[in-house]
Amino acid sequence: MTVKLQPCLVDGHKGNIMRADKARDDTGLRSRKSHLEVMGRVIFRETLRIQDGTQITIEVEGDDAWWDSGR
């Protein structure tokens, strides 16, 4: 299995979107494309007070200045 990472900013915090090429959910089916798995140095749910259904901003594909702007 291959894991792909995409640098991102989650409401200004540095992170990576993580996606496995053969992602599966608990039923063994491919994961829904409407969900992202994001990892970072902070626990996003706690730091940004995210609950299920909360809308957040995720930015991708910036330059070095964009990446350096994140916390």
Secondary structure as GFF3:
##gff-version 3
##sequence-region A 1 71
A	DSSP	beta_strand	3	10	.	.	.	ID=ss1
A	DSSP	beta_strand	13	20	.	.	.	ID=ss2
A	DSSP	beta_strand	37	40	.	.	.	ID=ss3
A	DSSP	alpha_helix	44	47	.	.	.	ID=ss4
A	DSSP	beta_strand	58	60	.	.	.	ID=ss5
A	DSSP	alpha_helix	64	68	.	.	.	ID=ss6
###
